[in-house]
Amino acid sequence: MSEFICPVCGGKLERCEKIYRCSVGHSYDISKRGYVNLLMSQASSKKRHGDDTEMVNARTRFLSLDKYSPLRDEVSRIVCNELYARGGGVIADIGCGECYYTEHISKALDERKIAHQIYGIDISKKALDAAGRRKANIELAVASAFSIPIAENCSDVIINLFAPHEANEFFKIAKDNALLIRVFPLAKHLWELKCAVYDEPYENEIDTLDFDGFTLLYTKEMKYGIHLDTNRQILDLFSMTPYCYKTSSKDRAKLDNLDSLDTRVEFCIAVYRKTAK
């Protein structure tokens, strides 16, 4: 039995060869890439659901360069230590994207022979198409972070990396004493890239550390420089960020003839425990 639940009746879903089905009889096809669509059509009126093909492809190419591997490895270390202490468990990656981080976590757990189940949700079908190509041992669903189709009180670890979040939804799916790992950019993240694009670059707004239902254990900041040595790498990095959709074509064109760039990356890893409300 899967930890995914039916978005219609809330019953547990069972994964069969080509479908997920609940006990009432609601069924959902599994795509050729291995994910199921559990996003109710009325859940969002937006025409564009999540990242599009351009953004997903750019992020997949860029992340394959492992410029963000220090962050990936640190998140993986935290998850492995937590599940080792628990003797295994369930991981929910909310906003999993193309599963660059999640795939590495799964492999690290396999290497340490730690039993686990991983569930990844993202609102973008294009992102889950890319995730499915990884052939990782992850159950994937198209769904919203504001209506998570995962069973209550089942998750030992929740991961939320650069993605939308809803504290009440996280609290609902988390076991007692579950671990929550959030990652978000700090003020000067990609500062030199911004300087190359904008006449008046602006710092990122820092996300609040408050998270209802969870107690902050600690934060860890990661700051280091990366070197991009082709125009393709520069454009991919820019295209995978939210800045891409907020920037005029005139400003974006400033990157067209840029063949190399050194820029800083700055992340905050915030680690929490579920507490009683």
Secondary structure, 3 states (H helix, E strand, C coil): CCCEECCCCCCEEEECCCEEEECCCCEEEECCCCEEECCCHHHCCCCCCCCCHHHHHHHHHHHCCCCCHHHHHHHHHHHHHHHHHHCCEEEEEECCCCCHHHHHHHHHHHHCCCCEEEEEEECCHHHHHHHHHCCCCCEEEECECCECCECCCCEEEEEEECCCCCHHHHHHHEEEEEEEEEEEECCCCCHHHHHHHCCCCCCCCCCCCCCCCEEEEEEEEEEEEEEECCHHHHHHHHHCCCHHHHCCHHHHHHHCCCCCEEEEEEEEEEEEEECCC
